[in-house]
Amino acid sequence: MTIEQIIVIAVVQGITEFLPISSSGHLVLVPYLFHWPDQGQFVDVMVHVGTLFAILIYFWRDVWKLLVGTLELFKGKVTHDGKLAMYIMLATIPAVAFGLFLKKFGFGDLERSVTVVAWNTVIYGILMLVADMMGRQEKTIENMTLKNALIIGVAQALALIPGTSRSGVTMTAARFLNYTRPDAARFSFLLGIPAIAGAGVLTVGEALAAGDTITMDAVYCAILTFFAGLAAIAFLMALVRRISFLPFVLYRMVLGGFLLFMIYG
């Protein structure tokens, strides 16, 4: 990989993982639009590791509370943080199950399809707009229930198909359930911790078992993604306290329309 490709992939992943515009979709589009060789799944995983550390650092207080709450559960004491940690783990199961389904029945090719990215960019952009217009700003993360967490978890499973956006589809589901924009984003990021970590461990393990090695290019991508991700989280959390999701919807419409024109025009 060239230094330009490393920088572009890292910055694109760091920004798009947390903005509701699909990071996996953009990772497919970068080599397609710039006529670069595909960076490969291993690099994709390493940049997701960078975004994982960005979440852990930015939300370290929430992460610490979840860890303490989990320890309290093992002691037989049920706290709000303990229940929230349990909800997050249970809400991760649908994504794991759907991922195994896609792998078992040979749908892996969807992961690199520009056509799939284009259609999902538009479709889920429309759903995001509808949810943000209809959803009331009345629930916070303190009001999270197991039922709502599982609904958001099912939505997260759909993000395994590129163009959907993990943060976008989970925030969309939370807004349909009347959670405020800041708390929809906050729960989305916390829910992403086990999902991103699990996918990273699984894929890295498979790559190493196949004889692949961790290259310095992949490491550089992960480090740069970490810093870009921190900036993106701070930007999004500040933005959703002030305005709606409309700017992200418009971006998805423009990008999706452009890709559909390129594909079918």
C-alpha positions as CSV (number, residue, x, y, z in Angstrom):
1,M,0.0,0.0,0.0
2,T,1.2,3.5,-0.7
3,I,1.3,6.2,2.0
4,E,-1.6,8.0,0.2
5,Q,-3.8,4.9,0.4
6,I,-2.9,4.3,4.1
7,I,-3.9,7.8,5.0
8,V,-7.1,7.9,3.0
9,I,-8.3,4.5,4.3
10,A,-7.5,5.4,7.9
11,V,-9.2,8.8,7.8
12,V,-12.2,7.5,5.9
13,Q,-12.7,4.6,8.4
14,G,-12.1,6.8,11.4
15,I,-14.7,9.3,10.3
16,T,-17.3,7.0,8.7
17,E,-17.3,4.4,11.5
18,F,-19.0,6.9,13.8
19,L,-20.9,9.1,11.5
20,P,-24.1,7.3,10.3
21,I,-22.9,7.0,6.7
22,S,-21.4,3.4,6.6
23,S,-17.7,2.7,7.2
24,S,-17.7,-0.7,5.5
25,G,-19.4,0.8,2.5
26,H,-16.7,3.5,2.2
27,L,-13.9,1.0,2.6
28,V,-15.4,-0.8,-0.5
29,L,-15.7,2.5,-2.4
30,V,-12.2,3.9,-1.7
31,P,-10.3,1.4,-3.9
32,Y,-13.2,1.4,-6.4
33,L,-13.2,5.2,-6.9
34,F,-9.4,5.7,-6.7
35,H,-8.6,2.6,-8.8
36,W,-6.4,1.2,-6.1
37,P,-6.1,-2.5,-5.4
38,D,-8.5,-3.6,-2.7
39,Q,-6.7,-3.2,0.7
40,G,-8.1,-6.6,1.8
41,Q,-10.1,-7.7,4.8
42,F,-7.2,-7.8,7.1
43,V,-6.6,-4.1,6.8
44,D,-10.3,-3.5,7.2
45,V,-10.2,-5.3,10.5
46,M,-7.2,-3.4,11.7
47,V,-8.8,-0.1,11.1
48,H,-11.8,-1.3,13.0
49,V,-9.5,-2.1,15.9
50,G,-8.4,1.6,15.7
51,T,-12.0,2.7,16.0
52,L,-12.6,0.3,18.9
53,F,-9.9,2.0,20.9
54,A,-11.3,5.4,20.0
55,I,-14.7,4.3,21.6
56,L,-12.9,2.9,24.7
57,I,-11.0,6.1,25.2
58,Y,-13.8,8.6,24.5
59,F,-16.4,6.7,26.6
60,W,-14.0,5.5,29.3
61,R,-16.3,6.6,32.1
62,D,-19.2,4.6,30.7
63,V,-17.0,1.6,30.0
64,W,-15.7,1.7,33.6
65,K,-19.2,1.9,35.0
66,L,-20.2,-1.1,32.8
67,L,-17.2,-3.1,34.0
68,V,-18.0,-2.3,37.6
69,G,-21.7,-3.1,37.1
70,T,-20.7,-6.5,35.5
71,L,-18.6,-7.3,38.5
72,E,-21.5,-6.4,40.8
73,L,-23.7,-8.9,38.9
74,F,-21.3,-11.7,39.7
75,K,-21.6,-10.7,43.3
76,G,-25.4,-11.0,43.1
77,K,-26.0,-7.2,43.2
78,V,-28.1,-5.8,40.3
79,T,-27.4,-2.2,39.5
80,H,-28.4,0.0,36.5
81,D,-24.9,-0.3,35.0
82,G,-25.0,-4.0,35.5
83,K,-28.3,-4.4,33.7
84,L,-27.1,-2.1,30.9
85,A,-23.9,-4.3,30.5
86,M,-26.2,-7.3,30.3
87,Y,-28.5,-5.7,27.7
88,I,-25.5,-4.8,25.5
89,M,-24.1,-8.4,25.6
90,L,-27.5,-9.8,24.8
91,A,-28.2,-7.3,22.1
92,T,-24.9,-8.4,20.4
93,I,-26.2,-11.9,19.8
94,P,-28.3,-11.1,16.7
95,A,-25.3,-9.6,14.9
96,V,-23.2,-12.7,15.8
97,A,-26.0,-15.1,14.6
98,F,-26.5,-13.1,11.3
99,G,-22.8,-13.0,10.7
100,L,-22.6,-16.8,11.0
101,F,-25.6,-17.2,8.7
102,L,-24.0,-15.0,6.0
103,K,-20.7,-16.9,6.3
104,K,-22.3,-20.4,6.3
105,F,-24.5,-19.8,3.2
106,G,-21.9,-18.0,1.1
107,F,-23.0,-14.4,1.2
108,G,-19.5,-13.1,1.8
109,D,-19.4,-11.6,-1.7
110,L,-21.9,-9.0,-0.6
111,E,-19.2,-7.4,1.5
112,R,-17.3,-6.1,-1.5
113,S,-20.3,-5.1,-3.8
114,V,-20.6,-1.5,-4.8
115,T,-24.2,-2.1,-6.0
116,V,-25.2,-3.3,-2.5
117,V,-23.5,-0.2,-1.0
118,A,-25.3,2.1,-3.3
119,W,-28.8,0.8,-2.6
120,N,-28.3,0.5,1.1
121,T,-26.9,4.0,1.3
122,V,-30.2,5.4,-0.1
123,I,-32.6,3.0,1.6
124,Y,-31.2,3.3,5.1
125,G,-30.8,7.1,4.6
126,I,-34.6,7.3,4.0
127,L,-35.3,5.2,7.1
128,M,-33.0,7.4,9.2
129,L,-34.9,10.5,8.1
130,V,-38.3,9.0,8.9
131,A,-37.1,7.8,12.3
132,D,-35.6,11.2,13.2
133,M,-38.8,13.0,12.1
134,M,-41.2,10.6,13.9
135,G,-39.2,9.8,17.0
136,R,-39.8,11.8,20.1
137,Q,-37.0,13.1,22.3
138,E,-38.2,11.6,25.5
139,K,-36.0,8.6,26.5
140,T,-32.4,8.4,27.7
141,I,-30.0,5.5,28.1
142,E,-31.2,5.3,31.8
143,N,-34.6,4.2,30.4
144,M,-33.1,1.4,28.3
145,T,-35.0,-1.9,28.6
146,L,-34.1,-5.4,27.5
147,K,-36.8,-5.3,24.8
148,N,-35.5,-2.0,23.3
149,A,-31.9,-3.2,23.5
150,L,-32.7,-6.3,21.6
151,I,-34.6,-4.4,18.9
152,I,-31.5,-2.1,18.5
153,G,-29.4,-5.3,18.5
154,V,-31.4,-6.8,15.6
155,A,-30.9,-3.5,13.7
156,Q,-27.2,-3.7,14.3
157,A,-27.1,-7.1,12.6
158,L,-28.2,-5.5,9.4
159,A,-25.0,-3.4,9.4
160,L,-23.1,-6.5,8.3
161,I,-24.3,-5.7,4.8
162,P,-22.2,-2.7,3.5
163,G,-23.9,0.6,3.0
164,T,-26.1,0.2,6.0
165,S,-23.9,1.8,8.7
166,R,-23.7,0.2,12.1
167,S,-24.0,3.5,13.9
168,G,-26.6,4.7,11.5
169,V,-29.0,1.8,11.7
170,T,-28.7,1.5,15.5
171,M,-29.3,5.2,16.0
172,T,-32.2,4.9,13.6
173,A,-33.8,2.1,15.6
174,A,-33.2,4.0,18.8
175,R,-34.9,7.1,17.4
176,F,-37.9,5.0,16.3
177,L,-38.1,3.9,20.0
178,N,-38.1,7.6,21.0
179,Y,-34.6,7.9,22.5
180,T,-33.0,11.3,22.3
181,R,-30.4,11.8,19.6
182,P,-27.4,12.1,22.1
183,D,-28.5,9.0,24.0
184,A,-29.2,7.1,20.7
185,A,-25.6,7.8,19.7
186,R,-24.2,7.0,23.1
187,F,-25.9,3.6,23.2
188,S,-24.9,2.9,19.6
189,F,-21.3,3.4,20.4
190,L,-21.4,1.3,23.6
191,L,-23.2,-1.5,21.8
192,G,-20.5,-1.4,19.1
193,I,-17.7,-2.4,21.6
194,P,-18.4,-6.1,21.8
195,A,-19.4,-6.3,18.1
196,I,-16.3,-4.6,16.8
197,A,-14.0,-6.5,19.3
198,G,-15.6,-9.9,18.4
199,A,-15.4,-9.3,14.7
200,G,-11.8,-8.2,15.0
201,V,-10.6,-11.2,17.0
202,L,-12.4,-13.6,14.8
203,T,-11.1,-12.2,11.5
204,V,-7.5,-11.7,12.8
205,G,-7.5,-15.3,14.0
206,E,-8.7,-16.6,10.7
207,A,-6.1,-14.5,8.8
208,L,-3.2,-15.6,11.0
209,A,-4.3,-19.3,10.7
210,A,-4.3,-18.9,7.0
211,G,-0.7,-17.7,7.1
212,D,-1.2,-14.0,6.8
213,T,0.9,-11.6,8.9
214,I,0.2,-8.3,10.5
215,T,1.9,-5.8,8.2
216,M,3.2,-2.4,9.2
217,D,0.7,-0.9,6.7
218,A,-2.1,-2.3,8.7
219,V,-0.7,-1.1,12.0
220,Y,-0.2,2.4,10.6
221,C,-3.8,2.3,9.4
222,A,-5.1,1.3,12.8
223,I,-3.1,4.1,14.6
224,L,-4.3,6.8,12.2
225,T,-7.8,5.5,12.4
226,F,-7.8,5.8,16.2
227,F,-7.1,9.6,16.0
228,A,-9.5,10.2,13.2
229,G,-12.1,8.2,15.1
230,L,-11.7,10.3,18.3
231,A,-12.3,13.5,16.3
232,A,-15.3,12.0,14.6
233,I,-17.0,10.9,17.9
234,A,-16.4,14.3,19.5
235,F,-17.9,16.0,16.3
236,L,-21.0,13.7,16.2
237,M,-21.8,14.0,19.9
238,A,-21.5,17.8,19.7
239,L,-23.6,17.9,16.6
240,V,-26.5,15.7,17.7
241,R,-27.1,17.9,20.7
242,R,-27.8,20.8,18.4
243,I,-29.3,19.6,15.1
244,S,-31.1,16.6,13.5
245,F,-29.7,13.8,11.4
246,L,-30.7,15.6,8.2
247,P,-27.1,16.5,7.1
248,F,-26.2,12.8,7.2
249,V,-29.4,11.9,5.3
250,L,-28.6,14.4,2.6
251,Y,-25.0,13.1,2.3
252,R,-26.3,9.5,1.9
253,M,-28.8,10.6,-0.7
254,V,-26.1,12.4,-2.7
255,L,-23.6,9.6,-2.4
256,G,-26.1,6.8,-3.1
257,G,-27.5,8.7,-6.1
258,F,-24.0,9.3,-7.5
259,L,-23.2,5.6,-7.2
260,L,-26.4,4.4,-8.7
261,F,-25.8,6.8,-11.6
262,M,-22.3,5.3,-12.1
263,I,-23.6,1.8,-12.0
264,Y,-26.8,2.1,-14.1
265,G,-26.1,5.2,-16.1
